[in-house]
Amino acid sequence: MLQMREAVGFAAFIVGAAALTAVNHHPDHGRRTERERIAVEAVAGQFTHQQISDAWTQAKLGNSQPLQDIQRSFPLPVRTVHEDGTGIVFTFVGHGTTCVDFVSHLVGSTVNARRC
């Protein structure tokens, strides 16, 4: 009977270890999202709104090179760039279903992560 108890205990240990591994794997997504947001924010701080606005205007006039140069500076691939009121929004593709938005305004900028 002692062997049966040991076998059940070992099986419970394996199941518990597998569950713990699965649970511990998922919280990393939040940290990864925050690291992606911080990385975008660090690069965003290198550009003034005037630089971004000028590049956006050039892109609308058919010269996309200045905007592409800005986009290549960021650590994440660009999903879209669009105008939203007085701001210019860069949306970057993060891991999984995460997007990181950098919004440049005349009075400042913001960087936020969200589900795409």
C-alpha positions, 0 to 999 in steps of 0.5 A: 500500500505504501507504493500506491501512496507514493505513486499517487503522491508523485502523480500529484507532484507532476500535475502540480508542477505542470500547473505551476509552470503554466500559471507562471508562464502567463504573468510574463505577458504583462511584464513584456507588454510594459517593456515594449511600452517603455522601449517605444516611449524611450524612442518617442522622446527623441522626436519633437512633435514638429519633426513628426508633424513635418514627416506626416505632412511630407507623407501626405504630399507623397514623400514618405521617406521622412516618416519611414525614417522615424518609423524605423527608429522604433523597436517594434514594427509599425501597424498604422500611422494616422492623424487623430484630431491634432495628434499623430498616432503610431500604432506598433505591433507588440507580442500576441494581441498587444498594440502599443500606441504612441500619440504625438501632440503639440503639447506632449506625447503619450505611449499606451499599450492595449489589446489590438 
